[in-house]
């Protein structure tokens, strides 16, 4: 099928999943998990071919995002099982009232309809996105990155097979075979078929979707995240947090790209940080920070706004919480930012004034994740303010319908 034919088929079959019971939707998810486990060796072989083709064309940290193994496949299956345990938002009564004229008005959650996903190298997104859409009663059209094409196609085939086994039209999940940019453009312009487009990937992809799409777009993903180490920080705690935020998985959007350090503790903290991660990470430091580091590159202003997805960390020195907040609101992407401090007043000011989807006190930014927030999987991290913000889970994939019950009332 062409991309537009996939969109049309998803639209036509969307009622099949929108009207499915919670039991049927959970059965689909459990069937997907069963089939993934049964076909692990096949999936790993296909993924190994993707990795071999991509090696040398993308950075090693992006190879890590592309790669599947037993534990990652098991994690995908566990996420499906956790999603089954969550309550179904479809049909939930959000609000209700009875008017003086006797009309009963209920505000009820309903699916959005047909969602399009354009995403990059991570094959687990294929399952996460499809599963969340299925559970929330939405059809979905998936357009993954070319590096993971074989893995994505195999996983999408399993998902479509599970839908068929459970009596739901398989076209509720469409997979775009066209790897050219034209297919992305077609999704961005599929007015009348696509109710919401979600781009998930780097800043360039998200910007292209926001600037060019004629269908509604949920802006997600790009993460220029910062950890601010305050003068009242527990420095051992701060080193652990920065190490985790930067080094645990630098290729993901909730990893830290910048550490800001209060001027009064820079001489003590920066050597501690360099001792911990300096051999594994490149520091790009401002003029004041340079004097406390042995190995560094001098930073440019543009670096503070760069999402590296690599073992590179910006290091800046600030005069206090206000300056740190101003820096984050200027250079960040409104994703996730953290303050490390034992000062209640500084913590409160940071948490209230940093304009990001998730703000942290004494914790790593790496927790901005649907699973860590108790949402099971998430379809992306929204960095905008309408209609969802932060991890986008089941409820964020629904809209509202007013149901009005009368007995002959006229106006």
TAKAZI-V156884 format. One record per pair of residues at least 4 apart in sequence whose ideal C-beta (glycine too) atoms are under 6 Angstrom apart, sorted by the first residue. I is the first residue (numbers start at 1). GAP is how many residues later the second one is. D is the distance in whole Angstrom. If there is no record, write none. Layout:
# TAKAZI-V156884
i: [I,I]
gap: [GAP,GAP]
d: [D,D]
This chain:
# TAKAZI-V156884
i: [1,1,3,3,3,3,4,6,6,7,7,7,8,9,10,10,10,10,10,11,11,13,13,13,14,14,14,14,15,16,16,16,17,17,17,17,18,18,20,20,22,24,25,25,26,27,28,28,28,28,29,29,29,29,31,31,32,32,32,33,33,35,36,36,37,39,40,43,46,46,46,47,47,49,50,50,50,51,51,54,54,54,58,61,61,61,61,62,62,64,65,65,65,66,66,66,68,68,76,76,79,79,80,82,83,83,83,86,89,89,89,89,90,90,92,93,93,94,95,96,97,98,99,101,103,103,103,104,105,106,107,107,108,108,109,110,111,111,111,112,112,112,112,112,113,114,114,114,115,115,115,115,116,116,116,116,117,117,117,118,118,118,119,119,119,119,120,120,121,121,121,123,123,123,124,125,126,126,126,126,127,127,128,129,130,130,130,132,132,133,133,135,136,136,136,138,139,140,141,142,143,143,143,144,144,146,148,156,159,160,160,163,163,163,164,176,178,188,188,189,190,191,191,194,196,196,197,197,197,198,198,199,199,199,200,200,200,201,203,203,203,206,206,206,207,208,209,209,210,210,213,218,219,219,220,220,220,221,221,222,222,223,223,223,223,224,224,224,224,225,225,225,225,225,226,226,226,226,227,227,227,227,227,228,228,228,229,229,229,229,229,230,230,230,230,231,231,231,232,232,232,233,233,233,235,238,239,239,239,241,241,242,243,243,243,244,244,244,245,245,245,245,246,246,247,248,250,250,250,251,254,254,254,254,256,257,257,258,259,260,260,260,261,261,261,263,263,265,266,266,266,267,270,270,274,274,277,281,281,282,283,283,283,283,284,284,284,284,285,285,285,285,285,285,286,286,288,289,289,290,299,299,303,304,304,305,308,318,318,319,321,321,321,325,325,328,328,328,329,333,334,334,334,335,335,335,336,336,336,337,337,337,338,338,339,339,339,340,341,341,347,349,350,351,354,357,357,357,358,358,367,368,370,370,370,370,370,373,375,375,378,378,378,379,380,381,382,382,382,385,388,388,392]
gap: [4,5,173,175,180,183,182,135,168,134,183,186,185,162,104,129,131,161,164,103,182,156,158,159,4,99,100,125,4,152,153,156,120,122,151,155,93,119,4,5,66,142,109,110,58,139,106,134,135,138,51,54,55,102,131,134,48,127,130,44,47,123,37,41,40,4,33,111,104,105,108,21,104,101,98,100,101,15,16,4,12,93,4,189,190,248,249,59,189,187,56,57,186,55,81,82,4,5,48,51,297,298,51,294,48,52,293,290,20,305,306,309,19,47,17,13,15,13,12,10,8,6,4,308,301,303,306,301,299,297,293,295,293,295,289,291,25,26,27,26,83,84,285,287,82,25,80,81,18,23,25,81,25,71,78,81,12,25,81,25,66,81,6,25,81,82,25,81,24,26,27,25,28,29,4,4,16,26,29,30,4,28,249,250,10,29,43,245,247,5,7,259,258,261,262,259,33,33,33,33,33,40,44,4,8,33,4,19,14,10,13,5,7,9,6,7,5,24,25,25,4,23,24,21,20,22,16,18,20,20,182,6,7,10,20,21,180,4,4,19,104,13,15,16,4,4,4,8,7,9,4,164,164,165,160,161,162,32,159,85,111,30,31,110,112,33,83,108,109,31,110,111,112,140,32,102,106,111,15,18,29,32,111,32,96,111,4,9,32,40,111,32,109,111,116,31,33,34,109,110,111,5,107,108,34,102,33,34,37,99,123,17,4,33,34,4,120,122,11,119,120,121,10,67,30,118,5,60,61,58,82,111,112,114,109,50,51,56,56,56,58,64,5,8,56,54,56,4,4,26,51,25,22,23,4,19,4,30,32,30,10,13,30,32,13,15,19,30,4,5,8,11,14,30,13,30,29,26,28,6,4,15,11,10,27,26,4,5,6,4,25,28,29,28,29,4,9,26,26,50,21,22,49,21,22,48,22,29,32,17,19,22,22,27,8,11,22,22,5,6,14,4,4,8,5,26,32,33,10,32,5,13,5,7,8,21,23,18,16,18,13,14,15,13,12,10,6,7,10,4,4,8,4]
d: [4,5,5,6,5,4,6,5,4,6,5,4,6,4,5,4,5,6,5,5,5,4,4,5,6,6,5,4,6,5,4,6,6,6,6,4,5,5,4,5,4,6,6,5,4,5,6,5,6,5,5,6,5,6,4,6,6,6,5,4,4,5,6,6,6,6,6,6,5,6,5,4,5,6,5,5,5,6,6,5,6,4,4,6,4,6,5,6,6,6,5,5,5,5,6,6,5,6,5,5,6,5,6,4,6,6,4,6,5,5,5,5,6,5,4,5,6,4,4,4,5,5,4,5,6,5,6,4,5,5,5,6,5,5,4,5,6,4,5,6,5,5,6,5,4,5,6,5,6,5,5,5,5,5,5,5,5,5,5,5,5,5,5,6,4,6,4,4,5,5,5,5,4,5,6,6,6,5,4,6,6,6,4,5,6,5,5,6,5,4,4,6,5,4,6,6,4,6,4,5,4,6,6,6,4,5,5,4,5,4,6,4,5,6,5,5,4,6,4,5,4,5,6,5,5,6,5,5,5,5,6,5,5,4,5,5,5,4,6,4,6,6,6,5,6,6,5,5,6,6,5,6,6,4,3,6,5,5,6,6,5,3,6,6,4,5,5,5,5,5,5,5,6,4,4,5,6,5,5,5,5,5,5,4,4,5,5,5,5,6,5,6,6,4,5,4,5,6,5,5,4,5,4,5,5,4,5,6,5,6,5,5,5,6,5,5,4,6,4,4,5,6,5,5,6,6,5,6,6,5,5,5,5,4,6,6,6,4,6,5,5,5,5,6,5,5,6,5,5,6,5,5,4,6,4,6,5,5,5,5,6,4,6,5,5,4,5,5,4,5,6,4,6,4,5,5,4,5,5,6,5,6,6,6,4,5,4,4,5,5,5,5,6,5,6,5,5,5,5,6,6,5,5,6,6,5,4,4,4,5,5,6,4,5,6,4,6,6,5,5,5,6,6,5,5,6,5,4,5,6,5,6,4,5,3,4,5,5,6,3,4,6,5,5,5,6,5,5,5,6,5,4,4]
